Amino acid sequence: MTYFDPPGPRILAHRGLALTAPENTIAAFEAASEVGVTHIETDAHVTADGSAVLWHDPTLARWNGEDTPIIDLSAAQLDERQVEGHRIPTLVATLSELPRLHFNIDVKTPTAARAVIRAVDAAHAFDRVLLTSFHERTAGMLRSLAPAATQGAPTERVTLALAGIRLRSRALVSRTLAPVDAVQLPWRAAGIDLVTPPRLAWWHRYVREVHVWTINDASEQLELLRRGVDGIVTDRSDIGMRVLREYLAE
């Protein structure tokens, strides 16, 4: 197995499917799995005692209204802060409890990088995770700590690669994207379509997959699939899976 099994195109459930359960919880991940999702996009922070946990924000404000940084709590203290029976899960527990799911893990801080690698190693799950970060410092740590793992591209590399595409410099794009396996980016930035067919051809020349985030509209999902993107990150994986089935039946 690798992160890219089964082969795309694929729908990536953005923090799970949070229709009846909070995002980034085991219940949200299971809900996505129930509609046919095989790949989850999630986020990782680290607790005071070094446990990687799956939550987007640095604090608990959107979880329970408590403006406490996750880094100030132990894993046990965080576990006590349940919301309607749901917990912010540890990464190692999530990987162990959901062995059939693949995880795209956006590591939010350099401090969390080592904890994420420890958790993935403990769960023997390097074959089903993609490690990434928006920031080159954190992404560089992930590549250094787990050079054989599937890696995503931080914003700095995406931006530099776009410059190379604009200049039609194969050397610049190749050098920039050499350490990564997948590019994940918005459809548009600063008014520029980042996945026009010509740009998509450039991306595909140097990385294995191109994922676009965060697309919740069915017609937009279908258009991107028809262009040839490999993955769509969405809050509505229930809609995305229906669109994917329709696209594959065309």
NORRAZI-V418711 format. One record per helix or strand. SS is the DSSP state (H for helix, E for strand). FROM is the first residue (numbers start at 0). TO is the last residue. If there is no record, write none. Layout:
{{SS;FROM;TO} {SS;FROM;TO}}
This chain:
{{E;9;13} {H;25;33} {E;38;45} {E;51;52} {E;58;59} {H;60;63} {E;65;68} {H;69;71} {H;74;79} {E;82;82} {E;85;85} {E;89;89} {H;90;96} {E;101;106} {H;109;121} {H;125;127} {E;128;131} {H;135;144} {E;149;151} {H;154;166} {H;169;176} {E;181;185} {E;187;188} {E;191;192} {H;196;205} {E;208;212} {H;217;226} {E;230;233} {H;236;248}}
